[in-house]
Amino acid sequence: MDSVPTYLAHFAVRAYYDVRQLGTRSRGLYSTRTRQIGLLVAGAFLLLLWVDPRLYHSLKPKDVLRFVPIPAPSPQLLAQLDNLNATLSEHYRSHGRSLPEQVFSYQALTGAQQARYKLLSSGTDGLYLFTTLIRQVQDQIPDLLAALTVVIEALGPHRVAFSFLEGPSDDLTPSVFNDVLQPLLLSLGVPSQRIRIITDSPAIDFQNVNRIQALADLRNEALQPLWQDPALRENVKAVIFFNDVYLKAEHALEMLYMHQVNGAGMTAAWDWYKREPAYFYDVWVGRTVSVHVLSVRPRLHADMRASVHLL
């Protein structure tokens, strides 16, 4: 199959000879402004295909992001995000590191998103428990903490709880969780009894243990507030379990929204591997989801009214 440059060359040569063979009167049709503009547009489009081959297939999200309006955060949220960024910058600087650049250029919600997710904060009862097993995420921390700030503003500080199990890490993850994340959650109004952050967990030798069982035990440890506090368990509407991803507030909020409107027992994001070609990565989890959930704790469905969300 001819390459794009070869095709363009053949196209140009053929067009040149076709025009040369036309009579004077016919060539006059191509001298009008409309025809000239049409030829210029066609040439520009072919050149664009040559420069960006992705257009042969389909537009990717990043190709159209520039057409999506960037939401303007409220003055209160803007002040919180600016303060968070300054605190993180100082923390990284004091440890001889540079603050990683955020993957997501903004974290605020659009007006349409605020209206959409208002359903999640309606009423006066119900908590959302955010929990994770995480390590070595100092590069993702700016996005993670900004996302949590927006989530708390959207759901309300008295509607959220947090249980983080970290480690082992040899980067700034544990110090940021202890010195920045916990004070941040308190400053945003989250009650202290709903914040559980454990850092520097010991390493596990996965070569000498059953990997799935070990991970299930770790997830049980992260979910300890549910097992130990019956009052919390009775009030939790959903558990949002995420891992070392670059998180944006709308990712978690959309999962909660889709869960609530669909009445699902469990909602999980698709884990995509690579972009071109992209494919669903955790196929084994998708095929054995019931076994996977039950392996977390045998009494999960019997005693827990909350639903589980995986990010």
C-alpha contacts under 8 A as a table, 3 or more apart, distances in Angstrom:
res1	aa1	res2	aa2	distance
2	D	6	T	6.05
2	D	7	Y	6.18
3	S	6	T	5.29
3	S	7	Y	6.19
4	V	7	Y	4.99
4	V	8	L	6.12
4	V	50	W	6.01
5	P	8	L	5.11
5	P	9	A	6.20
5	P	50	W	7.17
6	T	9	A	5.10
6	T	10	H	6.26
7	Y	10	H	5.15
7	Y	11	F	6.08
8	L	11	F	4.95
8	L	12	A	6.11
8	L	46	L	7.62
9	A	12	A	5.18
9	A	13	V	6.22
10	H	13	V	5.24
10	H	14	R	6.05
11	F	14	R	5.25
11	F	15	A	6.07
12	A	15	A	5.17
12	A	16	Y	6.13
13	V	16	Y	5.09
13	V	17	Y	6.40
14	R	17	Y	5.35
14	R	18	D	6.09
15	A	18	D	5.07
15	A	19	V	6.15
16	Y	19	V	5.34
16	Y	20	R	6.25
17	Y	20	R	4.95
17	Y	21	Q	6.18
18	D	21	Q	5.26
18	D	22	L	6.54
19	V	22	L	5.26
19	V	27	R	6.51
20	R	23	G	7.93
22	L	25	R	7.92
22	L	26	S	5.71
22	L	27	R	5.87
23	G	26	S	5.15
23	G	27	R	6.10
24	T	27	R	5.18
24	T	28	G	6.38
25	R	28	G	5.21
25	R	29	L	7.29
26	S	29	L	5.54
26	S	30	Y	7.59
27	R	30	Y	5.44
27	R	31	S	6.86
28	G	31	S	5.09
28	G	32	T	7.06
29	L	32	T	5.93
29	L	35	R	7.27
30	Y	35	R	5.36
30	Y	36	Q	6.59
31	S	35	R	6.68
31	S	36	Q	6.52
32	T	35	R	5.43
32	T	36	Q	6.28
33	R	36	Q	5.02
33	R	37	I	6.08
34	T	37	I	5.20
34	T	38	G	6.15
35	R	38	G	4.99
35	R	39	L	6.18
36	Q	39	L	5.20
36	Q	40	L	6.20
37	I	40	L	5.04
37	I	41	V	6.15
38	G	41	V	5.16
38	G	42	A	6.16
39	L	42	A	5.09
39	L	43	G	6.05
40	L	43	G	5.10
40	L	44	A	6.08
41	V	44	A	5.07
41	V	45	F	6.15
42	A	45	F	5.15
42	A	46	L	6.29
43	G	46	L	5.19
43	G	47	L	6.13
44	A	47	L	5.03
44	A	48	L	6.12
45	F	48	L	5.01
45	F	49	L	6.37
46	L	49	L	5.11
46	L	50	W	6.42
47	L	50	W	5.06
47	L	51	V	6.26
48	L	51	V	5.06
48	L	52	D	6.00
49	L	52	D	5.33
49	L	53	P	5.51
49	L	54	R	7.86
49	L	55	L	6.12
49	L	56	Y	6.84
50	W	53	P	6.00
52	D	55	L	6.18
53	P	56	Y	5.63
53	P	57	H	7.92
54	R	57	H	5.74
54	R	58	S	6.62
54	R	59	L	7.13
55	L	58	S	5.52
55	L	59	L	6.18
59	L	63	D	6.01
59	L	64	V	7.29
60	K	63	D	5.34
60	K	64	V	7.11
61	P	64	V	5.55
61	P	65	L	6.19
62	K	65	L	5.13
62	K	66	R	7.75
63	D	66	R	7.13
64	V	67	F	5.46
64	V	68	V	7.04
65	L	68	V	5.20
66	R	69	P	7.66
70	I	106	Y	7.51
70	I	110	T	7.52
71	P	106	Y	7.90
71	P	108	A	5.97
71	P	109	L	5.98
71	P	110	T	4.78
71	P	111	G	7.55
72	A	108	A	6.66
72	A	109	L	7.86
72	A	110	T	7.41
73	P	76	Q	7.92
73	P	77	L	5.82
73	P	78	L	5.60
73	P	108	A	5.22
73	P	109	L	7.26
74	S	77	L	5.18
74	S	78	L	5.97
75	P	78	L	5.04
75	P	79	A	6.13
76	Q	79	A	5.23
76	Q	80	Q	6.30
77	L	80	Q	4.99
77	L	81	L	6.12
77	L	149	T	7.98
77	L	150	V	7.41
77	L	153	E	7.68
78	L	81	L	5.18
78	L	82	D	6.05
79	A	82	D	5.11
79	A	83	N	6.04
80	Q	83	N	5.13
80	Q	84	L	6.07
80	Q	149	T	7.72
81	L	84	L	4.96
81	L	85	N	6.10
81	L	146	A	6.49
81	L	149	T	7.49
82	D	85	N	5.14
82	D	86	A	6.21
83	N	86	A	5.11
83	N	87	T	6.11
84	L	87	T	5.10
84	L	88	L	6.10
84	L	146	A	7.59
84	L	184	L	7.67
85	N	88	L	5.15
85	N	89	S	6.02
85	N	142	P	7.54
86	A	89	S	5.09
86	A	90	E	6.20
87	T	90	E	5.25
87	T	91	H	6.17
87	T	180	V	7.28
88	L	91	H	5.01
88	L	92	Y	6.13
88	L	99	L	7.01
88	L	142	P	7.59
88	L	176	V	7.85
88	L	180	V	7.16
89	S	92	Y	5.30
89	S	93	R	5.98
89	S	98	S	7.26
89	S	99	L	5.48
90	E	93	R	5.01
90	E	94	S	5.99
91	H	94	S	5.23
91	H	95	H	6.55
91	H	176	V	7.53
92	Y	95	H	5.21
92	Y	96	G	6.36
92	Y	97	R	4.87
92	Y	98	S	5.79
92	Y	99	L	5.79
92	Y	172	L	7.78
93	R	96	G	5.01
93	R	97	R	5.22
93	R	98	S	6.02
93	R	99	L	7.50
94	S	97	R	7.43
99	L	142	P	7.97
100	P	138	Q	7.85
100	P	139	D	5.52
100	P	140	Q	7.86
100	P	142	P	7.13
101	E	139	D	7.89
101	E	142	P	7.52
102	Q	105	S	6.37
102	Q	140	Q	7.63
102	Q	142	P	5.94
102	Q	143	D	5.61
103	V	143	D	6.88
103	V	246	Y	7.29
104	F	107	Q	6.87
104	F	143	D	6.87
104	F	248	K	7.37
107	Q	146	A	6.66
107	Q	147	A	6.22
107	Q	150	V	6.84
107	Q	248	K	6.46
107	Q	249	A	6.54
108	A	150	V	6.41
108	A	249	A	7.86
109	L	112	A	7.95
109	L	113	Q	5.72
109	L	114	Q	6.12
109	L	150	V	7.81
109	L	249	A	7.99
109	L	250	E	7.22
110	T	113	Q	5.10
110	T	114	Q	6.23
111	G	114	Q	5.10
111	G	115	A	6.31
112	A	115	A	5.20
112	A	116	R	6.11
113	Q	116	R	4.87
113	Q	117	Y	6.03
113	Q	250	E	7.97
114	Q	117	Y	5.39
114	Q	118	K	6.02
114	Q	154	A	7.30
115	A	118	K	5.28
115	A	119	L	7.89
116	R	119	L	6.71
117	Y	120	L	5.52
117	Y	121	S	7.49
117	Y	154	A	7.52
117	Y	253	L	6.80
117	Y	254	E	7.61
117	Y	257	Y	6.53
118	K	121	S	5.49
118	K	122	S	6.33
118	K	154	A	7.50
118	K	155	L	7.86
119	L	122	S	5.23
119	L	257	Y	7.63
120	L	155	L	6.63
120	L	256	L	7.47
120	L	257	Y	6.71
121	S	124	T	7.85
121	S	154	A	7.42
121	S	155	L	5.06
121	S	156	G	7.02
121	S	159	R	7.58
125	D	159	R	7.81
125	D	235	N	7.14
126	G	159	R	6.53
126	G	235	N	5.04
126	G	236	V	5.45
126	G	237	K	5.28
127	L	158	H	7.71
127	L	159	R	4.60
127	L	160	V	5.31
127	L	161	A	6.90
127	L	235	N	5.83
127	L	236	V	4.40
127	L	237	K	5.49
127	L	238	A	7.14
128	Y	159	R	6.16
128	Y	160	V	4.77
128	Y	161	A	6.12
128	Y	236	V	5.74
128	Y	237	K	5.85
128	Y	238	A	5.20
128	Y	239	V	5.95
128	Y	240	I	7.23
129	L	160	V	5.85
129	L	161	A	4.63
129	L	162	F	5.62
129	L	163	S	7.37
129	L	236	V	6.67
129	L	238	A	6.38
129	L	239	V	4.74
129	L	240	I	6.06
130	F	160	V	7.38
130	F	161	A	6.14
130	F	162	F	4.85
130	F	163	S	6.36
130	F	164	F	7.99
130	F	239	V	5.99
130	F	240	I	4.79
130	F	241	F	6.16
130	F	242	F	7.81
131	T	162	F	5.78
131	T	163	S	4.72
131	T	164	F	5.37
131	T	165	L	7.85
131	T	222	A	6.53
131	T	223	L	7.23
131	T	239	V	7.22
131	T	240	I	6.17
131	T	241	F	5.05
131	T	242	F	6.64
132	T	163	S	6.90
132	T	164	F	5.15
132	T	165	L	6.16
132	T	219	R	7.94
132	T	222	A	6.67
132	T	241	F	5.56
132	T	242	F	5.31
132	T	243	N	5.76
133	L	164	F	6.47
133	L	165	L	5.01
133	L	166	E	5.93
133	L	218	L	7.34
133	L	219	R	7.03
133	L	222	A	6.82
133	L	242	F	7.68
133	L	243	N	6.22
134	I	137	V	7.24
134	I	164	F	7.65
134	I	165	L	6.40
134	I	166	E	4.93
134	I	167	G	6.52
134	I	243	N	6.06
134	I	244	D	6.14
135	R	166	E	5.42
135	R	167	G	4.89
135	R	168	P	6.12
135	R	169	S	5.39
135	R	173	T	6.85
135	R	244	D	7.60
136	Q	167	G	7.60
136	Q	168	P	7.74
136	Q	169	S	5.05
136	Q	170	D	6.95
136	Q	171	D	6.06
136	Q	172	L	7.77
136	Q	173	T	6.03
137	V	140	Q	5.25
137	V	141	I	6.15
137	V	171	D	7.91
137	V	173	T	5.93
137	V	244	D	6.56
138	Q	141	I	5.17
138	Q	142	P	7.97
138	Q	171	D	6.56
138	Q	172	L	5.74
138	Q	173	T	5.16
139	D	142	P	7.16
140	Q	143	D	5.66
140	Q	144	L	6.12
140	Q	244	D	7.49
140	Q	245	V	7.17
140	Q	246	Y	5.67
140	Q	247	L	7.98
141	I	144	L	4.88
141	I	145	L	5.95
141	I	173	T	7.71
142	P	145	L	5.55
142	P	146	A	6.15
143	D	146	A	5.21
143	D	147	A	5.98
143	D	246	Y	6.27
143	D	247	L	6.16
143	D	248	K	6.81
144	L	147	A	5.14
144	L	148	L	6.25
144	L	246	Y	6.68
144	L	247	L	5.49
144	L	248	K	7.13
145	L	148	L	5.10
145	L	149	T	6.22
145	L	181	L	7.09
146	A	149	T	5.09
146	A	150	V	6.49
146	A	248	K	7.96
146	A	249	A	7.99
147	A	150	V	5.26
147	A	151	V	6.14
147	A	247	L	6.44
147	A	248	K	5.05
147	A	249	A	4.41
148	L	151	V	4.92
148	L	152	I	6.08
148	L	249	A	6.56
149	T	152	I	5.32
149	T	153	E	6.41
149	T	188	L	7.68
150	V	153	E	5.08
150	V	154	A	6.19
150	V	249	A	6.00
151	V	154	A	5.06
151	V	155	L	6.05
151	V	156	G	7.95
151	V	249	A	5.52
151	V	250	E	7.92
151	V	252	A	7.98
151	V	253	L	7.27
152	I	155	L	5.28
152	I	156	G	5.18
152	I	157	P	5.37
152	I	160	V	7.09
152	I	188	L	7.56
153	E	156	G	5.36
153	E	157	P	7.02
155	L	159	R	6.15
155	L	160	V	7.28
156	G	159	R	5.41
156	G	160	V	7.10
157	P	160	V	5.82
157	P	188	L	6.67
157	P	189	G	5.33
157	P	190	V	4.73
157	P	191	P	7.66
158	H	189	G	7.35
158	H	190	V	6.02
158	H	191	P	7.01
160	V	190	V	7.18
160	V	194	R	7.62
161	A	190	V	7.46
161	A	194	R	4.76
161	A	195	I	6.06
162	F	194	R	6.11
162	F	195	I	4.94
162	F	196	R	6.01
162	F	197	I	7.70
163	S	194	R	7.95
163	S	195	I	6.19
163	S	196	R	4.62
163	S	197	I	5.83
163	S	222	A	6.07
163	S	223	L	6.99
163	S	225	P	7.42
164	F	196	R	6.24
164	F	197	I	4.76
164	F	198	I	6.17
164	F	222	A	6.33
165	L	197	I	6.21
165	L	198	I	5.02
165	L	199	T	6.18
165	L	201	S	7.31
165	L	221	E	7.75
165	L	222	A	5.65
166	E	169	S	7.69
166	E	173	T	7.96
166	E	174	P	6.91
166	E	197	I	7.76
166	E	198	I	6.04
166	E	199	T	4.59
166	E	200	D	6.01
166	E	201	S	6.00
167	G	174	P	7.39
167	G	199	T	5.81
167	G	200	D	4.51
167	G	201	S	4.49
167	G	202	P	6.61
167	G	203	A	7.24
168	P	199	T	7.67
168	P	200	D	5.01
168	P	201	S	5.31
168	P	202	P	5.79
168	P	203	A	5.74
169	S	172	L	7.65
169	S	173	T	6.59
169	S	174	P	6.99
169	S	200	D	6.86
170	D	173	T	7.84
171	D	174	P	7.65
172	L	175	S	5.44
172	L	176	V	6.02
173	T	176	V	5.30
173	T	177	F	6.20
174	P	177	F	5.15
174	P	178	N	6.24
174	P	199	T	5.52
174	P	200	D	6.58
175	S	178	N	5.19
175	S	179	D	5.72
175	S	180	V	7.66
176	V	179	D	5.23
176	V	180	V	4.98
176	V	181	L	6.20
177	F	180	V	5.72
177	F	181	L	4.66
177	F	182	Q	6.25
177	F	197	I	7.37
177	F	199	T	7.64
178	N	181	L	6.20
178	N	182	Q	5.76
178	N	183	P	7.88
178	N	197	I	7.53
178	N	199	T	7.77
179	D	182	Q	6.56
179	D	183	P	6.69
180	V	183	P	5.57
180	V	184	L	5.97
181	L	184	L	4.98
181	L	185	L	6.25
182	Q	185	L	5.31
182	Q	186	L	6.40
182	Q	195	I	7.55
182	Q	197	I	7.58
183	P	186	L	5.12
183	P	187	S	6.04
184	L	187	S	5.08
184	L	188	L	6.25
185	L	188	L	5.15
185	L	189	G	6.62
185	L	190	V	5.56
185	L	195	I	7.90
186	L	189	G	5.25
186	L	190	V	5.21
186	L	191	P	6.65
186	L	192	S	6.57
187	S	190	V	7.43
190	V	194	R	7.02
190	V	195	I	7.58
191	P	194	R	5.54
191	P	195	I	7.11
192	S	195	I	5.36
193	Q	196	R	7.65
198	I	201	S	7.26
205	D	208	N	5.83
205	D	209	V	6.77
206	F	209	V	5.20
206	F	210	N	7.00
206	F	211	R	5.84
206	F	214	A	7.96
209	V	213	Q	7.95
209	V	214	A	6.86
210	N	213	Q	5.39
210	N	214	A	6.02
211	R	214	A	5.13
211	R	215	L	6.17
212	I	215	L	5.17
212	I	216	A	6.09
213	Q	216	A	4.97
213	Q	217	D	6.19
213	Q	295	S	7.49
214	A	217	D	5.11
214	A	218	L	6.31
215	L	218	L	4.97
215	L	219	R	6.19
216	A	219	R	5.07
216	A	220	N	6.21
216	A	295	S	6.24
216	A	296	V	4.69
216	A	297	R	7.51
217	D	220	N	5.02
217	D	221	E	6.25
217	D	296	V	6.99
218	L	221	E	4.96
218	L	222	A	6.30
219	R	222	A	4.99
219	R	223	L	6.19
219	R	296	V	6.53
220	N	223	L	4.97
220	N	224	Q	6.21
220	N	296	V	6.25
220	N	297	R	6.80
221	E	224	Q	5.16
222	A	225	P	7.83
223	L	226	L	5.70
223	L	227	W	6.95
224	Q	227	W	5.08
224	Q	228	Q	5.96
225	P	228	Q	5.23
225	P	229	D	5.64
225	P	232	L	7.31
225	P	233	R	7.83
226	L	229	D	5.60
226	L	230	P	6.80
226	L	232	L	6.26
226	L	233	R	4.93
227	W	230	P	6.99
227	W	233	R	7.34
229	D	232	L	5.36
229	D	233	R	6.33
230	P	233	R	4.96
230	P	234	E	6.15
231	A	234	E	5.26
231	A	235	N	6.44
232	L	235	N	5.20
232	L	236	V	6.06
233	R	236	V	5.44
233	R	304	M	6.56
233	R	305	R	7.39
233	R	306	A	7.51
234	E	304	M	7.57
234	E	305	R	6.87
236	V	239	V	7.38
236	V	305	R	7.48
236	V	306	A	5.63
237	K	305	R	7.15
237	K	306	A	4.77
237	K	307	S	6.75
238	A	256	L	7.79
238	A	306	A	4.62
238	A	307	S	4.66
238	A	308	V	5.98
238	A	309	H	7.25
239	V	306	A	6.49
239	V	307	S	5.95
239	V	308	V	4.82
239	V	309	H	5.82
240	I	252	A	7.43
240	I	308	V	6.23
240	I	309	H	4.67
240	I	310	L	6.16
240	I	311	L	7.27
241	F	308	V	7.07
241	F	309	H	5.64
241	F	310	L	4.80
241	F	311	L	5.98
242	F	245	V	7.52
242	F	310	L	5.67
242	F	311	L	4.27
243	N	311	L	6.51
245	V	311	L	7.90
247	L	251	H	6.87
247	L	252	A	7.94
248	K	251	H	5.44
248	K	252	A	7.24
249	A	252	A	5.70
249	A	253	L	6.31
250	E	253	L	4.87
250	E	254	E	5.65
251	H	254	E	5.38
251	H	255	M	6.43
252	A	255	M	5.28
252	A	256	L	6.36
252	A	311	L	7.56
253	L	256	L	5.11
253	L	257	Y	6.06
254	E	257	Y	4.91
254	E	258	M	6.04
255	M	258	M	5.20
255	M	259	H	6.07
255	M	267	T	6.78
255	M	268	A	7.70
255	M	269	A	7.70
255	M	309	H	7.44
256	L	259	H	5.09
256	L	260	Q	6.17
256	L	309	H	7.83
257	Y	260	Q	5.21
257	Y	261	V	6.21
258	M	261	V	5.34
258	M	262	N	5.89
258	M	267	T	7.99
259	H	262	N	5.33
259	H	263	G	5.69
259	H	264	A	5.21
259	H	265	G	7.67
259	H	266	M	7.31
259	H	267	T	6.14
260	Q	263	G	5.23
260	Q	264	A	7.04
264	A	267	T	6.58
265	G	307	S	5.57
265	G	308	V	7.28
266	M	307	S	5.66
266	M	308	V	5.14
266	M	309	H	5.75
267	T	308	V	6.83
267	T	309	H	4.96
267	T	310	L	6.62
268	A	309	H	5.59
268	A	310	L	4.69
268	A	311	L	6.32
269	A	310	L	6.30
269	A	311	L	5.47
270	W	280	F	6.52
270	W	281	Y	7.83
270	W	282	D	7.86
271	D	280	F	5.81
271	D	281	Y	5.42
271	D	282	D	6.16
272	W	275	R	7.64
272	W	278	A	6.26
272	W	279	Y	5.53
272	W	280	F	4.84
272	W	281	Y	5.40
273	Y	278	A	5.78
273	Y	279	Y	5.71
273	Y	280	F	6.41
273	Y	281	Y	5.45
274	K	277	P	6.62
274	K	278	A	5.17
274	K	279	Y	7.30
275	R	278	A	4.37
275	R	279	Y	7.86
280	F	283	V	6.50
282	D	285	V	5.44
282	D	286	G	6.56
283	V	286	G	5.08
283	V	287	R	6.25
284	W	287	R	5.17
284	W	288	T	6.14
285	V	288	T	5.25
285	V	289	V	5.36
285	V	292	H	6.78
286	G	289	V	5.35
288	T	291	V	5.38
288	T	292	H	6.04
289	V	292	H	4.90
289	V	293	V	6.12
290	S	293	V	5.23
290	S	294	L	6.16
291	V	294	L	5.12
291	V	295	S	6.02
292	H	295	S	5.25
292	H	296	V	6.85
293	V	296	V	5.48
293	V	297	R	7.53
293	V	300	L	7.89
294	L	297	R	5.67
294	L	298	P	5.42
294	L	299	R	7.78
294	L	300	L	6.70
294	L	301	H	7.96
295	S	298	P	6.39
296	V	300	L	7.50
297	R	300	L	5.37
298	P	301	H	7.74
299	R	302	A	5.02
299	R	303	D	5.93
299	R	304	M	7.68
300	L	303	D	5.96
300	L	304	M	5.58
301	H	304	M	5.69
301	H	305	R	7.35
304	M	307	S	7.94
